[in-house]
């Protein structure tokens, strides 16, 4: 479903992606791990066509991401943002139904509200939160609203950017379980960026380690703990010494 072929991207003298090659099969959940500043978000934005690589190619379902109809292309994606990114001035149901109230996916208002309430229920929230504003909800509830919004339009591909940031361990576990259930239930292709190893173990079918602008290792989640790849072992065990230089 997603294929990156020798993708390079620099910002001035800062070479962020230096030949990233990665394949994510249809219906698979891939988690990208790596330290801060290694280019995970740049890679995600490149797949969406928001950043144009300097060289290399990115294809989604066989189509070059730079040669597609943007509206139709982006309609295939859902996104759970790191900070929630809910609109404070919109009610919860309007946030969930944001894409259903405008653009190519537009539905009648009553239908959009019904879909939003259904998706809220899917992530464990009751209908009475639909008319509240995001500021009236806890951090965990806001994250669930963000997840409901990500799946509201039944996307084929879902991106999760640090889905458990700012949550306590129990709520993080709840969100991880919800993500896994929903991805499997929808048969969606998922790409997740996270530093949280509990999220990696809960969400991933496969894991890819990004460091120094390239994929250093990729493999099934079952092989992550037993691989002899030094980058992976240092990262997942939080070791200060190893091939990944700690910034002091």
Order of alpha helices (4+ residues) and beta strands (2+ residues): beta-beta-beta-alpha-beta-beta-alpha-beta-alpha-alpha-alpha-beta-alpha-beta-alpha-beta-beta-alpha-alpha
